[in-house]
Amino acid sequence: MSHNWEEIYAEQRPKSKALYNEAKQNTAGGVGHDLRHTVPFPRYIDHALGARMWDVDGNEYIDYGMGNAACFLGHSPPEVLDAVREVIGNGLHFGNDHPHQVEWAGLIQQLVPSAERVRFVNSGTEGSMLALRVARAFTKRTKVLRFEGHFSGWHDYVGKGAMIPFNETVSAGIPAATLDTIKVIPADLEAVEAAFRNDSDIAAVMLEPSGASWGRVPLSVEFNRELQRLTQEYGVLLIYDEVITGFRYSPGGYQKLVDITPDMSILGKIMTGGLPGGAIVGRADIMSLFDFTGDPHHDRYERIHHLGTFNANPLSTAAGIATLKRVATGEPHIQADRMAALLRQGMEEILEEEQVAGYAYGDSSGLHLHLEAYPGSGATDRDAVRTNDPARLKGIPNEIVSAYQKNLQIRGVNILSYTGGVTSAAHTEEDINKTLNIFQDTIRVLVQEKLIARLG
Ligand SMILES: Cc1ncc(COP(=O)(O)O)c(C=O)c1O
């Protein structure tokens, strides 16, 4: 059944509709990224500036997607565009290291506690894949321990864990032998210790330290501290996936904020200031596996083989340095965090006013919303719907998620994925107030349509 909001969405977007009809004939799956798939068709974005984004039909959005959370300074920040313009005249790519790369690695080293050494890659997924290879080589063990709901890219070695049911493959085409190298457990310290005790072949535990999906399923600092203690006791490497939290939770990421230094970290998104790229960083003794020693046996069999045409290409390097220089001041975080806090608080007040079974939450510049399905849990107050269960927090029915997103979009708000988003240094109080009005209208529609529950 087509809902009223889907019809409005389609009427507002004739050019996107036509583009999608064409895309279906030439693009596998019709879109360039699974998250962009939506019914009845995706929007095609034309340009973006600050906290705003415009699609090809001229619809304006206050954006809480911010380039999949890469654009922390806002869209099109002048100093980043200038830095890219400055290097672009010299040629696009040389297949050799660029002098600025050394400066970029130095900035990362200075900001991120675990970055004794930096190795550049082309995406968060590549970083995740490479970090696991390094962990295996260093520990001479095979498996990775992961937590339910955590996402670390789309390669085969993280082929289960992110998606409900958490212990089943996320995709067709992943070899069973590869899936056997992944152990997915609840984020529970007793389960961690049991896994380490019962399986001496675990090379690494890799997690989003904030909790799955930039804190949708929150993890505490105490959990992280005790997890580190256990990894040290059992000789397992601790890998923080800071692809979203890195440079966002603080200039040095989550790890700097809470003063826990993992053995390795994966970085991306903000690090490259909106252009493709990423890095793995880690302890010097671990990262020495990349070194060439001149010993033919070592260099052929004992080091990490790693290539990548566009690693630390000049454009991404320029954008990354310009972004990290501002990140280093800590000033963008003050604005982004304040705006997210205002948004979360405003949403909480609206949910209270509308007596809806759900809650808004998040840390730093992150935003999440949990909504209980109609007829809901039967909860009589909003505290009763608070949960830490990944299956519930990541299991809001598709129908609700889709109705939530579409109702925001037809009114001019874009979020990152599911019911969550991020703010940037470019968001203003005016953006937040406008968003809250749209949020209230959206919640009322969802209640009216009996998609979400009122407290009962
Ligand atoms: C926590 C986390 N890890 C890894 C990735 C993968 O990064 P990329 O999309 O650059 O491959 C993402 C992407 O959203 C992410 O959120």
PDBQT file of the ligand as one rigid body, heavy atoms in Angstrom, charges set to zero:
ROOT
HETATM    1  C1  LIG A 501      31.850   2.225  12.371  1.00  0.00    +0.000 C 
HETATM    2  C2  LIG A 501      32.126   2.078  10.909  1.00  0.00    +0.000 A 
HETATM    3  N1  LIG A 501      33.147   1.298  10.503  1.00  0.00    +0.000 NA
HETATM    4  C3  LIG A 501      33.440   1.161   9.202  1.00  0.00    +0.000 A 
HETATM    5  C4  LIG A 501      32.698   1.769   8.227  1.00  0.00    +0.000 A 
HETATM    6  C5  LIG A 501      33.024   1.561   6.785  1.00  0.00    +0.000 C 
HETATM    7  O1  LIG A 501      33.572   2.695   6.233  1.00  0.00    +0.000 OA
HETATM    8  P1  LIG A 501      33.475   2.939   4.659  1.00  0.00    +0.000 P 
HETATM    9  O2  LIG A 501      32.054   3.216   4.337  1.00  0.00    +0.000 OA
HETATM   10  O3  LIG A 501      34.376   4.131   4.447  1.00  0.00    +0.000 OA
HETATM   11  O4  LIG A 501      33.993   1.714   3.992  1.00  0.00    +0.000 OA
HETATM   12  C6  LIG A 501      31.631   2.584   8.599  1.00  0.00    +0.000 A 
HETATM   13  C7  LIG A 501      30.804   3.257   7.568  1.00  0.00    +0.000 C 
HETATM   14  O5  LIG A 501      29.766   3.805   7.810  1.00  0.00    +0.000 OA
HETATM   15  C8  LIG A 501      31.329   2.734   9.970  1.00  0.00    +0.000 A 
HETATM   16  O6  LIG A 501      30.277   3.465  10.374  1.00  0.00    +0.000 OA
ENDROOT
TORSDOF 0
